[in-house]
Every structure is written in C-alpha cells, then in structure tokens.
C-alpha cells in the first residue's frame, strides 16, 4: 500500500478527535483562551447541551484583523515562540490546536475587537473552510460561536450522549474553569435559562457558590507556603467524607489537573483518619514556578509532570496532614441531630502536649497492663457537688470551669461500658471510649518510634544500579526513617539497620519497596503504611476495652487526653470518636418551645 500525505481537513478532523471529544472539551478550550486573553468577565451560552450551540464572549484583549486567519489555523499561537518557552508555560493554552480542531468539525464564527480599535472583525469557518474576514459590531473582546458540533462527521456525532448528559459534562468543565480563576466573573446559560451567575469575588465566595456553603463549613482551610511553592484551599474533615468522589478539585497554576502523584499525596494525608469506604473531598490550589512543572504531557492538558516529584508529594501531603490535624473550632459546631448521625463538625482543639507517657518496651509496645490504665484528671469538686450533691444549683445548671481549656467538658456517666457521657457548655458530648483511647495511644506510639535497630549481621542483596543510586542519594532520608543502608558494589546493597518497629518484616522485600517508593515519590509511603498499620494494631490492643468500668477520674482523664491529641476526632480507622448534641438539638428532639 502506497504512503501518501493526508489532506489538511482530514488532519484537522483527526486532531479534533483528540482535543474535542465532546462539547465539554470544546467549551474548556474556549474558556481557557478567554482567560489567557486577560478576560475579567466571560459569558457562556449553550444550546442542546452544547451540541447545537456554544457561544463564549469575553472582554479580553481581542485579536487583530490580520491575525484572525492564523487564529483558526493549526499550530498558530501567540503564547509560545521557541522550544525554550515549553519549559515554563504560564498560560492555559499553548499548542495552537483548539480553534482549528473545533472549526474542522463545526460551523464556527469568531468576532473580535482589539483594544483601541474602531470596530471589530469577524471570520467564519464551516467544516474547516475559512472565509474572508468581514467588519462586525462588538464592544470589546472576543466572541466565539460554535454551532452544530460534528455536523460533518456523523459517525462521531452518534457517539454523543443525550442533551442532558452533554450539558452535565459542560457544566462540570465550567465549574472547573470557574473554580480555577475565582477573580473572573462568569455567567452560564443553557437553552436560554441562566444556570450560574458568578462575580469575581475570590476563592471562598466561588467555593460557596459552586460547591455549596456546607462544603466550606465542613472543611479545614489550608494556606501553606514553602520556598517556591504554596498550597491553599479546603479539605473536608474526615467525619464529613462520603463515598462520592464528585468534589475533588486540584489546580496547579490555575489549571485543573488529575495527577497521580498529587492524588497519592492526598490519600496518604487522609490514610489513618478516613474510613475505608469514604473518599476525601477537596478544592486546592497549588502554585509554583512554571518551569518546575511540565504541562506538555497530553492533548487535553489535564496531566502534568513535576521536576521534583518527591518534593511536591511531600509538601502536599504534609500541608494536608497539618490542616486535618489542626481543624480546631474554625467553624461553629453543626447540629448532630439535624445531620442525623453525621459526626460532630468541631474537632477538639489542640492543646500543649501532655506530660503523660506510656511505658514502652524495646519494640515500642506499651508495657502497662489493661488494668492499670493511666488516665486521670482533677475533677472540679464544685461542679459535681452542684450536680449530684447540693440541691441549691442554679436552674441553668452548674457552671463549667475553664471551659475554653476543656471543650469536651466533664464526665457525667458511662453508658453500657462503651460510651462516656459528658457535659460541656454547648450541651451533651458522647464519646466512644475505645475509639478515642485507640487514637491517643496510636499518636503516642508514632512519636515514640525508635530510629533504628542495628543488625548484628548486615543483610546484603542484589540491586539494580538505580536502586544503589537512590540509596546513596537519599542516605539522610533513609536514616530518618530508621534505615541504615550502604553500597557494597555497583549492584549490591547492604542493610545494616532497620526501623525497630519493623524488625520482624522481610528486610530485603521492605528495602526494595522503600527504594522503589523513594524513586517514585521521594518518600516511603510503603514504609509508613506498614509502620502505621503495625502501630494501629498495637494501639487497638492497648486501648481500653468495651464493657470496662471507668471511674469518673478516668473518664475525665480520657477527655483531657483527647483534647491534647491531634486528629482525636477520628479513630485509626476513620470512625468518629465523639459527637456533640447541643442544647438546641435536645430541645428539638423533645419539641420544647413548640
């Protein structure tokens, strides 16, 4: 079969199959062009789910008359000029394919007026055939109208779904773009009905408008900075996570991305606070030097590669972990009764570290027997006297001393040997005593992890040269994890020390996994997962068991330890450890005042 060149129109249609797989993809490309042009307001009008009509009008810089034909030509762009520009792309678009690809499979018109020009110009393209530019009327900016998408490729049009489905995808593309640039205003119409009208008021207002007020109320706010990189946004607290994955938005330099490194970092941050049936929800903006990230990976531009993958992974993971650990009462408690069993919105505030310690053996295991649980606290005598002794208590109930320091209040009773009931100023607190104590022990064990256990006889194994290099380059990091590893030759490694908590693991298998993970992420998620799984098991066995009778002093001791422990709102498996029932909740349950 003879080799021949393809006609330009067919080339454009093939490219359209990659860039414009459905109306939502075309809408995304047009919106990115508007934002790259500096638009402060973008108005979108859709018809038939975007199949019949996509119109995007902006107030950006506009296009000169002599550039109109280039604007709809393949591989013509104003955003890059040299190969070096690819190394630091700061715009959303850069390939110069979008308009040409859309025009090849639709009836497209582009009207634009450059700033300072007396009038606008319009160019029309039908199925790839470009007409001569004509004068037009337009106040400013650029308006692109796309009609009858895939009219000339009926086989491709058959693969489109119903109008409602295609509009749903268009709305999601709109949501991603509008979230990525919250300082720009947007309107979205579909079949003549206004669906969204957004003012450029910043991230919080945009998140509230597109994700709902409840999202921000249930989320921890992040704003972390390091040299050349920052992360801001919101991550939903574990107690409010659901099984749905529809609220997961991550933006890198204003671009929505689905990146496996970032996804892995988020999973790691949530790992020991999220129930396995639930998924995290988040809206996060990562900003970094454009030359540190490569966006020229895929035609849809939804994938990126980082120059220093490990550093980005570690930064994101630690930033999210910090946010989840310090969710102290940023927002008022949400009614537990109204939410019908959803965990309390307010996680106990962090307090200075307790002086209490659990005695550990050389493996880090608690030596204290179950019968000698060291949980105690000084009870406020007046509080209990007024509750259970003197009848002269005020009708409003006994005052709670130093409530700011003790948000979980003070113990009232134990229910079926499983739950602790406590009173705080808001109302009633219910605590799952085993789950709460498990988290307390788990966090203590993590901080008490031994650095390293030297091996009497080093264990050597054959390794790929890349593993030998990884061990040499990351010697300090491995040491911080408890590993002592050195090269015996170009393809042989020796393990001389391992983390004491993992001394029973297969040393070679563990070493290989750690090195592989360091190459991929710059840190050992495998090591951390195995370590934390072991610590979680130990904490579970060491925690107070159900049906164990606790004294008032022990119950109050448990409450105080919870207030001093990070992530005390969830046990190691992601289940809630406590709920808040406010006085208002109780009034509604008993229909008081009605």
Buried (B, 14 or more C-beta within 10 A) or exposed (E): EEEEEEEEEEBBBEBBBEBBBBBBBBBBBBBBBBBBBBBBBBBBBBBBBBBBBBBBBBBBBBBBBEBBBBBBBBEBBBBBEEEEBEBEBBBBBBBBBBBBBBBBBBBBBBBBBBEEBEEBBBBBBBBBEBEEBBEBEBEBBBBBBBBBBBBBBEEBBEEBEEBEEBBBBBBBBBBBBBBBBBEBBBBBBBBEEEBBEBBBEEBEBBBBBBBEEBBBBBBBBBEBEEEEBBBBBBBBBBBBBBEEEEBBBBBBBBBBBEBEBBBBBBBBBBBBBBBEEBBBBBBBBBBBEBEBBBBBBEBBBBBBEBEBBBBBBBBBBBBBBBBBBBBEEBBEBBBBBEBEEBBBBBBBBBBEEBEBEBEBEEBBBBEEEEEEBEBBBEBBEEBBEBBEEEEEBEEEEBEBEEBEEBBBBBBBEBEEBBBBBBBBBBBBBBBBBBBBBBBBBBBBBBEBBBEBBEBEEBBBBEBEEEBBBBBEEBBEBBBEBBBBBBBEEEEEBBBBBBBBBBBEBEBBEBBBBBBBBBBBBBBBBBBBBBBBEBBBEBBBEBBBBEEBEBBBBBBBBBBBBBBBBBBBBBBBBBBBBBBBBBEBBEBBEEEEEE
